Amino acid sequence: MNIENLRRQYADEALGAEELHQDPIAQFTAWFDDAQSAESADWFEPNAMTLATSDLSGQVSARIVLLKNISPSGLTFFTNYQSNKARQLLENPRASLVFYWPHRERQVRIEGQVSKTDAATSDEYFHARPRESQLGAIASPQSQPLADRKTIEAETKKLASEYGDQEIPRPEYWGGYLLQPNRFEFWQGRPSRLHDRLVYTRQPDKNWTITRLAP
Ligand SMILES: Cc1cc2nc3c(=O)[nH]c(=O)nc-3n(C[C@H](O)[C@H](O)[C@H](O)COP(=O)(O)O)c2cc1C
């Protein structure tokens, strides 16, 4: 295997400032809809995104989470509020998201400030999830050491029989985060490494400027 020689020639789909929406959330939504509707492998999850966080020591940590909502305020994902990412977000609420849509030869990078969603938003999504996922979220002390797998499987079973068919309450340690963006970068792969990169930067007056960057 020769990793050095792995490379792809991208198609020549252009991205120019003149065709961008003024509002980057509208631009993101257009690209997201496109990534979702374009033909792709059935395992592909267009709403999977890399979330990078860091703590006060400067240690950075990145993992995949699923985008669950796009609104004019930002992008929402759900997780455990006692996880490692939650600890990092408490120490440093600034975070970064990356989407890679290989079938469209596109990348979107987003940076911003993260805060917890309100309880009603977290409740609504928690109750919309399959029952097994609700139980799993309660039973799993995310990011904590586990002696073995049996422990959480037994805990999930115990919870299932305790709740029967009653509504399962959302635990206070599980819920959403909203990332309010201050920077978006839209990247379109082009031939010969001359890719298009267009960056939106939020100004103090809340308007966005658009700048082209060298690839
Ligand atoms: C495709 C995919 C989707 C995932 N979605 C989520 C998610 O929405 N929320 C979440 O907490 N973890 C999700 N995970 C698991 C995280 O990547 C990670 O293992 C977990 O959140 C613990 O991270 P932490 O210890 O840095 O807090 C997902 C993983 C993959 C591969």
The ligand as a MOL file (V3000), in Angstrom:
LIG
                    3D

  0  0  0     0  0            999 V3000
M  V30 BEGIN CTAB
M  V30 COUNTS 31 33 0 0 0
M  V30 BEGIN ATOM
M  V30 1 C -21.5160 8.5720 13.1940 0
M  V30 2 C -21.3820 8.9130 14.6460 0
M  V30 3 C -22.3690 9.6920 15.2380 0
M  V30 4 C -22.2710 10.0530 16.5950 0
M  V30 5 N -23.2180 10.8880 17.1230 0
M  V30 6 C -23.0900 11.2910 18.4130 0
M  V30 7 C -24.0020 12.2560 18.9410 0
M  V30 8 O -24.8820 12.7970 18.2510 0
M  V30 9 N -23.8520 12.5850 20.2420 0
M  V30 10 C -22.8660 12.0570 21.0440 0
M  V30 11 O -22.8040 12.3950 22.2170 0
M  V30 12 N -21.9730 11.1710 20.5490 0
M  V30 13 C -22.0500 10.7810 19.2500 0
M  V30 14 N -21.1400 9.8900 18.7320 0
M  V30 15 C -20.0880 9.3850 19.6240 0
M  V30 16 C -18.9700 10.4240 19.7790 0
M  V30 17 O -18.1410 10.4050 18.6220 0
M  V30 18 C -18.0990 10.2090 21.0440 0
M  V30 19 O -17.5970 8.8850 21.0780 0
M  V30 20 C -18.8840 10.4590 22.3400 0
M  V30 21 O -19.7600 11.5650 22.2230 0
M  V30 22 C -17.9350 10.6860 23.5040 0
M  V30 23 O -17.0990 11.7950 23.2290 0
M  V30 24 P -16.3380 12.5930 24.3720 0
M  V30 25 O -15.7380 11.5710 25.3170 0
M  V30 26 O -15.2960 13.4070 23.6820 0
M  V30 27 O -17.3500 13.4540 25.0910 0
M  V30 28 C -21.1950 9.5620 17.3830 0
M  V30 29 C -20.2060 8.7820 16.7700 0
M  V30 30 C -20.2910 8.4730 15.4300 0
M  V30 31 C -19.1850 7.6760 14.7920 0
M  V30 END ATOM
M  V30 BEGIN BOND
M  V30 1 1 1 2
M  V30 2 1 2 3
M  V30 3 2 2 30
M  V30 4 2 3 4
M  V30 5 1 4 5
M  V30 6 1 4 28
M  V30 7 2 5 6
M  V30 8 1 6 7
M  V30 9 1 6 13
M  V30 10 2 7 8
M  V30 11 1 7 9
M  V30 12 1 9 10
M  V30 13 2 10 11
M  V30 14 1 10 12
M  V30 15 2 12 13
M  V30 16 1 13 14
M  V30 17 1 14 15
M  V30 18 1 14 28
M  V30 19 1 15 16
M  V30 20 1 16 17
M  V30 21 1 16 18
M  V30 22 1 18 19
M  V30 23 1 18 20
M  V30 24 1 20 21
M  V30 25 1 20 22
M  V30 26 1 22 23
M  V30 27 1 23 24
M  V30 28 2 24 25
M  V30 29 1 24 26
M  V30 30 1 24 27
M  V30 31 2 28 29
M  V30 32 1 29 30
M  V30 33 1 30 31
M  V30 END BOND
M  V30 END CTAB
M  END
